[in-house]
Amino acid sequence: MGTIVFESLLPVFLVIAVGLGLRKSGLVPEDQWHGIELLGYWLLFPVLVLISLINMDLSNLDLGSISKGYLFAVILQIILVWLMRRPLHRFLGIGDRSFSSIFQTSTRWNGFIALAIAAKYAGDQGLAIVALIMAITVPVLNFVNIIVLTICASEQAATVRTTLINTLKVPLIWGALLGLGINLLAIPVYEPLMVGLDIVGRAGLGIGLLTVGAGIRIKAMLDAKTTVLIGIVAKLFIFPLLVFAGCMLFGVDGLALQVAMLSASVSTAMNGYILARKMGGDADLYAATASLQVVVSMFSIPFIFWAVSSTV
């Protein structure tokens, strides 16, 4: 088990390191990374989720239990982190701008990393389980994080209707819904079209990991204050415990449990940095926390896999 986990993690973090090296070396200019991220966001990532869910074998999975168990943990994490707002301000002097970044880095998760590790560890079935978890959590997390940023950091009020519309515009959600619908309704897809989609989708893994690496900010890590520890502990240690509790509560086990724990254990999404900068949050704190989470997760993910393996 340990060798399998290590060999699943190593290529993922090596590609992330390559992304960091490409940006730092200037081989790929700084201003071109945004275009690469947009390509992944609008095309590669949604197509990868689409084909993963189309090919998913649903006969051996209890979709209801996985969905309920993971959503239970997500909602509980949202509540717990939000309840930290006043104590953090009172005892540590952390203002709302910084809290908005703590909230984001404690609740968002990096699907690129989870998909890549799951693909190596469990093949197409692992990919599909991560895609399913993304389908049920991304809308909730996007909606809640925008609301929190609006309350804590933004000078412009955002209505619930506007936030909901913006959330529904996320292409990944539509890729997930379309893929799940085609699978559940057993709609046939023309084979050459599937091959083409597969080629495009597979490119999403590599591109996604490279952009994760490019998003790492060494200076922000070195200048980081102890505040970053809150997001690291909440995301990489507390949230996996909540997911494990949710899975146990709803009877999730076997491969589904392992992949759910993997999804819970990865670092936060890099794109939250852009949202923090755009909406007035503490972008520097987000960059430092997200970057350090990637480094810490290299060690925490194997530990969590080891702990879970003893229960399945």
C-alpha positions, 0 to 999 in steps of 0.5 A: 500500500505504501509503495502504491501511494508513494508512486501515485503521489511522486509524479504529481508533485514532480509535475507541480515542481516543473510548473514552478520551475517554468514560471521562475525560469521565465521559459513561460512568461508570467503573463502567459500563465493566465491564458493557460489557466483559462484554457484549463478552466473553460475547456480541459478541466470540464471535458476531463470531468465529463468523460470521467463521469460518462465512463464511470461504473455506477453499479458498484457505487452508492452515489447517495451515501458518497454525496451525503457523507461528503456534503455533511463534512463540507457543510460542517467545515463551513460552519466551524470555520465561520464560527472562528471569525469572532474568536480570531478577531478577538484573540489574535487580531485577525481582521475580516480581510484576512479571515476571508482568505482563511475561510477560502483556504480552509474550504476550497480544494484542488481538484487538479491534484486530486484527479491526478493522484486518483487517476494513478492510484485507482484508474478511471474509477478513481477519476470518476469518484473525484469528478462526482465529489466535485460535481456536488461540492463545487457549486456549494463552495463557490456560492458560500465563498463568494458570500463570505468574501462579500461580507468580509472584504468586498466594498460592493454588495453581491445579491444572492441572485447574482452569486447564484448565477455566477456559480451556475456559470462555472463550466466544470459544473455543466461538464459534471451534470452532462456527464452524469446525465449521459451515464445515468440515462445510458445515452450512447456517444459516438466513439470517435467523439469520445476519443477526441474528448478523451484526448482533450480531457487527458491534457487537463491533468498535466496542464492543471498540475503545471498551473498549480506549480506556477501558482506557488509563491516562494516569497509569500511562503518565506514572508508568511506569518503564523496566520497561515497555520490556521488554514493549513491545519483546518484544510489538511487535518481537520477537514479530512477528519470531518470527511472520514466521520461523514463517510462512516456515518453514511456507510461509505467504504472501500475505494470510495472511502479512500478517494473521498479521503484523498479529495479531502486531503489535497491543498486548496484551489489556487484560483481562490487567489484571483478571487481574493485579489478581485474582491478585496480579500487578503491575496498575500495571505491566500498565496502564502497559505495555498503555497505552503499547503502544497508543500505540507500535503506532500507529507500529510496525504501519505499519512492520511492514506496510511491511516485510512488503509487500516480501516478498509 
